[in-house]
Amino acid sequence: MKIAFHAPLKSPDHPVPSGDRQMARMLIEALRLAGHDIVIASQLRTFSREASDQALSALRKEAQREIARLRRLWRWRGAPDVWFCYHPYYKAPDLIGPALSAEFSIPYVTAESSYSYRRNLGAWKLAQDEVAAGARQAAVNICFTHRDREGLEEAIPEVRSALLAPFIDVSPFRDLRRTGAEGNRLLAVAMMRPGDKMDSYRMLARALALIADAPWTLTVVGDGPARAEVMDAFSAIPAERLDWLGERAPQAIPEILAGGDLYAWPGCGEAYGLSYLEAQAAGLPVVAQHTAGVPEVVRDGETGYLTAAGDVGALASAVRHFLVDGASRRQFGDRARRFVFEHRSLPSAAARLAEIFTDFLGSRK
């Protein structure tokens, strides 16, 4: 099928790296692997940082211009078979796809659509009403976590939904040579920004301070506007134990991970966290919290340990366990690598998408 792909939060072509941009790109690759022709329908970004009637009104005007442009294009070249929207939510609703899908009688599909009752206020409610209407219209809403699916179905009981587990392209990890040897190199890959990421950095610093007697070092990959605050959070830890690599190109990450022994990232508020899958693909066990969407990408007690949310001591103890028990660390790392290669790869995602399309879109071509 010819699929019109749209990501209202951030286009797959956006220059700033992020987990949502990576997931958008992976979805496109999985859809192509499943045999579909993908076209990025629009670069319009409907993201609003703050609730504002004026901002939403301005975005709707921009969306109307995009609808008019695509209408002319489709009448000339023919409409796609499906409109596929990735990650519509209250801060970035899809203001284009539902109208065009209805006008041209094509299925509307969403992936990672979400609903938050807490946001039913003011301009956020107006934006979220757009998301809810799109979810109702959708032939299927593809959810990456049980948590998101349950939230969507609770808010909109009539919604049609299906699960697709988060996944990555494992090819950069296939021939990777593990270079971690001492057993004490911890790794974390995350942007440095306020909010959940900053909370995770602070929690990690507190946990590592509790095991200062253990012979660990920490390599951090990432940068951002909260860099100074992150550095301050680790100020009580000797500088020689910390290796700040800054932002690195995505293609450099596999080799960096291969030089580590354990991936330690609390995961405060993580939707799921593709970095966990990358670390496991490199053969690293994971220590994180059992919170938000993290259990969707780390198998507790099998590929890593997920500790109780907010329990700094438990997080520190889990890290210590892997530092002192090399056999356990290697066993968990081997299982982690198999888990990602066998269950969270592009081919497995392509196969699952094919099942979902057959179940909800039938044999449409």
Order of alpha helices (4+ residues) and beta strands (2+ residues): beta-alpha-beta-alpha-beta-alpha-beta-alpha-beta-alpha-beta-alpha-beta-alpha-beta-alpha-beta-alpha-beta-alpha-beta-beta-alpha-alpha-alpha
